[in-house]
Amino acid sequence: MKRIVVPERPDWREQAESLGFRFHTIDGAPYWDERACYAFGLRQIEDDIEQPTQELHDMAMALVDEVAGSEQLLERLAIPREYWDWIADSWRRGEPHLYGRMDLAYDGRGPAKLYELNYDTPTSLYEAAYFQWLWLEQNIARGELGERSDQYNRIQELLIETFGALAREGRIATPVHFAAVEGSLEDQGTVRYLRDCAEQAGVQTLELTIEGIGLSREGYFTDGDDRVIRTLFKLYPLEWMFAEEYGPKLAGSRVQLIEPAWKAILSNKGVLPLLWQRHAGHPNLLEAHFEDADAGELAPGWVRKPLFSREGANIELVGLDGERLRSDGPYDDGPTIRQALYPLPRFDGADGEANYPLIGSWVVADQAAGMGIREDAGPITQDTSRFMPHVIVGD
Amino acid sequence: MTKTANDTAPRGKRSRNLRLVLMAVAVPAVLAGCDDDPSGKILTSREECRVQTEVSREECDKAYSQALVEHEKLAPRFESEQECNQQFGACQPLAGQSAAAHPTYIPPMTGFLIGYALSQAMNGGGGYYRVGGVSPLYRDYRSGGYLKPDGREVSTYSGTVYGKKAGDTALPARAVTVSRAGFGSSAAARGGFGRSSSSDGGGRGFGGGRGG
């Protein structure tokens, strides 16, 4: 694994605009960054990323099966009691899921370590699945990268296949409604991309905003044209929906959610200590524990994370040297876990600046599917981090 | 390495030949089969709502308005006016696009499709079918056909079209909405989410908890 400099494609911004990638620059700061990329060997990808991703995913799914049937574990994950039956039912009925992303720390040697699962509302999808792929193809065509260069990336192909299979098997109703928060360019771009994949699979789709979802007298959710929403892809956290006005209407609405209700179990950082309890010492897991009220100060070499947090917010870590790092955020009001500190590797840039890459390893319909890398100038990956493409060169 | 060896080499770790159909500016108007199109009616203008007999006048007017909304969101996009005019004619620059981007051209909405389920019995509303879906349509001057925003041809003539789709029977297709905006308050309350143009750096959508 190396960080290498590759010339930027001169027209990539225009391309991004014309291909619906409107969030390549966010709040004036670069988000997509192709001034450098990460180069891997095939063995690193297959042995250290792809195979462990599949194994971790399978462990996570086995955990869902256990948690869905255990009131004690649902309680431990701070999932509201009134949703337990609905969640368990969604798991028992085998409601299909589409995708998830796990974040891995990896430096090119030794086992990758699981930071967390983002299995309910993962983003950075379009850029990983499509724009990163286009970057590689064009750089091969331009001769900047060798003809035998490759990329670990079948994400879009598997998304399309999955939508097609779900429709053929009658496991989703059509049209599928897709919803994101009003006014978020990034979330709407991600949802538009998923619609694109669905449409390519021959699935009819409609788009609306989370705020635009309505409720009928019978308790069905509706869109802006009074169509009943039967299958809803929502890029919106389940735990937020639980806490909102329509939350109690979810079960009675008979809406099919993607991601389904049972994903509430896997979008919760409480799965990290639960996985550790069941697979202590697993090379791809970091030691983790639930943090109880009497746990005391965070010791050197440990990280504190809220059960519910996003974008690297509200993380606190204490380095082995006792140095404390904290990220701000709005998630300071819930239970937390502690996870053993495993710092991100540092790859210095051409002018000596520090870069900390975090691997986002994608799973689509239960298959390890591909990878995207986000890089930050600091050791906590946050919403200001940049997306860097990757390439496979050699063995 | 010989060409033959190359041909039989492993396919690699990445997909081949990806494309976008909704997000791309230029939508290739591929005339694919349309066996999943709904039964319905192609109307070329709002005025035709007066002369059709399948759905009520009010539903038809509403369908037209909805098609216009969909048109703004989904109309085929082209990088050049000429390219757009070759296929559709009378193309206009997309309204409200940022000045930095190349202008994008879209064709006018030259019709709209009202889908309705033929298998559904006449309901109480005076012998009308229920509207099952609406799509703006674009007349391709090369083929003469009416295309949906994704480039699929619905029919080469206006009037009634037939498809096999009869809709999902598990839930009704439509229901009267009695309230709205019961989801979304957390995004607002958590601060910054959904404000992608904010300057405080907090406007990135909620994303997926990417942090480490």
Chai-1 contact restraints between the chains, C-beta under 6 A:
chainA,res_idxA,chainB,res_idxB,connection_type,confidence,min_distance_angstrom,max_distance_angstrom,comment,restraint_id
A,E17,B,A101,contact,1.0,0.0,6.0,A-B,restraint_1
A,S18,B,V25,contact,1.0,0.0,6.0,A-B,restraint_2
A,L19,B,M23,contact,1.0,0.0,6.0,A-B,restraint_3
A,L19,B,A24,contact,1.0,0.0,6.0,A-B,restraint_4
A,G20,B,M23,contact,1.0,0.0,6.0,A-B,restraint_5
A,D27,B,G201,contact,1.0,0.0,6.0,A-B,restraint_6
A,D103,B,G212,contact,1.0,0.0,6.0,A-B,restraint_7
A,Y115,B,G212,contact,1.0,0.0,6.0,A-B,restraint_8
A,N118,B,G208,contact,1.0,0.0,6.0,A-B,restraint_9
A,N118,B,G209,contact,1.0,0.0,6.0,A-B,restraint_10
A,T121,B,G208,contact,1.0,0.0,6.0,A-B,restraint_11
A,P122,B,G208,contact,1.0,0.0,6.0,A-B,restraint_12
A,T123,B,G207,contact,1.0,0.0,6.0,A-B,restraint_13
A,T123,B,G208,contact,1.0,0.0,6.0,A-B,restraint_14
A,W133,B,L18,contact,1.0,0.0,6.0,A-B,restraint_15
A,D150,B,G12,contact,1.0,0.0,6.0,A-B,restraint_16
A,D150,B,K13,contact,1.0,0.0,6.0,A-B,restraint_17
A,D150,B,R14,contact,1.0,0.0,6.0,A-B,restraint_18
A,Q151,B,R14,contact,1.0,0.0,6.0,A-B,restraint_19
A,Y152,B,K13,contact,1.0,0.0,6.0,A-B,restraint_20
A,N153,B,R14,contact,1.0,0.0,6.0,A-B,restraint_21
A,R154,B,S15,contact,1.0,0.0,6.0,A-B,restraint_22
A,Q156,B,L18,contact,1.0,0.0,6.0,A-B,restraint_23
A,E157,B,S15,contact,1.0,0.0,6.0,A-B,restraint_24
A,A173,B,D168,contact,1.0,0.0,6.0,A-B,restraint_25
A,V181,B,A187,contact,1.0,0.0,6.0,A-B,restraint_26
A,V181,B,G194,contact,1.0,0.0,6.0,A-B,restraint_27
A,E182,B,G194,contact,1.0,0.0,6.0,A-B,restraint_28
A,G183,B,G194,contact,1.0,0.0,6.0,A-B,restraint_29
A,S184,B,G194,contact,1.0,0.0,6.0,A-B,restraint_30
A,S184,B,S196,contact,1.0,0.0,6.0,A-B,restraint_31
A,S184,B,G205,contact,1.0,0.0,6.0,A-B,restraint_32
A,L185,B,S196,contact,1.0,0.0,6.0,A-B,restraint_33
A,E186,B,R204,contact,1.0,0.0,6.0,A-B,restraint_34
A,E186,B,G205,contact,1.0,0.0,6.0,A-B,restraint_35
A,D187,B,G205,contact,1.0,0.0,6.0,A-B,restraint_36
A,R192,B,M23,contact,1.0,0.0,6.0,A-B,restraint_37
A,R195,B,L22,contact,1.0,0.0,6.0,A-B,restraint_38
A,D196,B,L20,contact,1.0,0.0,6.0,A-B,restraint_39
A,D196,B,V21,contact,1.0,0.0,6.0,A-B,restraint_40
A,D196,B,L22,contact,1.0,0.0,6.0,A-B,restraint_41
A,D196,B,M23,contact,1.0,0.0,6.0,A-B,restraint_42
A,E199,B,V21,contact,1.0,0.0,6.0,A-B,restraint_43
A,E199,B,L22,contact,1.0,0.0,6.0,A-B,restraint_44
A,E199,B,D150,contact,1.0,0.0,6.0,A-B,restraint_45
A,Q200,B,V21,contact,1.0,0.0,6.0,A-B,restraint_46
A,I210,B,F183,contact,1.0,0.0,6.0,A-B,restraint_47
A,I210,B,G184,contact,1.0,0.0,6.0,A-B,restraint_48
A,E211,B,A181,contact,1.0,0.0,6.0,A-B,restraint_49
A,E211,B,G184,contact,1.0,0.0,6.0,A-B,restraint_50
A,I213,B,F183,contact,1.0,0.0,6.0,A-B,restraint_51
A,G214,B,T177,contact,1.0,0.0,6.0,A-B,restraint_52
A,G214,B,R180,contact,1.0,0.0,6.0,A-B,restraint_53
A,L215,B,S179,contact,1.0,0.0,6.0,A-B,restraint_54
A,S216,B,A175,contact,1.0,0.0,6.0,A-B,restraint_55
A,S216,B,V176,contact,1.0,0.0,6.0,A-B,restraint_56
A,S216,B,T177,contact,1.0,0.0,6.0,A-B,restraint_57
A,R217,B,V178,contact,1.0,0.0,6.0,A-B,restraint_58
A,E218,B,A175,contact,1.0,0.0,6.0,A-B,restraint_59
A,Y220,B,A175,contact,1.0,0.0,6.0,A-B,restraint_60
A,T222,B,A175,contact,1.0,0.0,6.0,A-B,restraint_61
A,T222,B,T177,contact,1.0,0.0,6.0,A-B,restraint_62
A,D225,B,Q66,contact,1.0,0.0,6.0,A-B,restraint_63
A,D226,B,R174,contact,1.0,0.0,6.0,A-B,restraint_64
A,D226,B,T177,contact,1.0,0.0,6.0,A-B,restraint_65
A,R227,B,R174,contact,1.0,0.0,6.0,A-B,restraint_66
A,V228,B,L171,contact,1.0,0.0,6.0,A-B,restraint_67
A,V228,B,P172,contact,1.0,0.0,6.0,A-B,restraint_68
A,V228,B,A175,contact,1.0,0.0,6.0,A-B,restraint_69
A,R230,B,D168,contact,1.0,0.0,6.0,A-B,restraint_70
A,R230,B,L171,contact,1.0,0.0,6.0,A-B,restraint_71
A,W240,B,S186,contact,1.0,0.0,6.0,A-B,restraint_72
A,M241,B,F183,contact,1.0,0.0,6.0,A-B,restraint_73
A,E244,B,F183,contact,1.0,0.0,6.0,A-B,restraint_74
A,E244,B,S185,contact,1.0,0.0,6.0,A-B,restraint_75
A,E245,B,G182,contact,1.0,0.0,6.0,A-B,restraint_76
A,Y246,B,G182,contact,1.0,0.0,6.0,A-B,restraint_77
A,Y246,B,F183,contact,1.0,0.0,6.0,A-B,restraint_78
A,R310,B,F206,contact,1.0,0.0,6.0,A-B,restraint_79
A,R310,B,G207,contact,1.0,0.0,6.0,A-B,restraint_80
A,R310,B,G209,contact,1.0,0.0,6.0,A-B,restraint_81
A,E311,B,G207,contact,1.0,0.0,6.0,A-B,restraint_82
A,E311,B,G211,contact,1.0,0.0,6.0,A-B,restraint_83
A,G312,B,G211,contact,1.0,0.0,6.0,A-B,restraint_84
A,I315,B,G211,contact,1.0,0.0,6.0,A-B,restraint_85
A,P330,B,R190,contact,1.0,0.0,6.0,A-B,restraint_86
A,P330,B,G191,contact,1.0,0.0,6.0,A-B,restraint_87
A,L358,B,G212,contact,1.0,0.0,6.0,A-B,restraint_88
A,I380,B,G211,contact,1.0,0.0,6.0,A-B,restraint_89
A,T381,B,R210,contact,1.0,0.0,6.0,A-B,restraint_90
A,T381,B,G211,contact,1.0,0.0,6.0,A-B,restraint_91
A,T381,B,G212,contact,1.0,0.0,6.0,A-B,restraint_92
A,Q382,B,G211,contact,1.0,0.0,6.0,A-B,restraint_93
A,D383,B,R204,contact,1.0,0.0,6.0,A-B,restraint_94
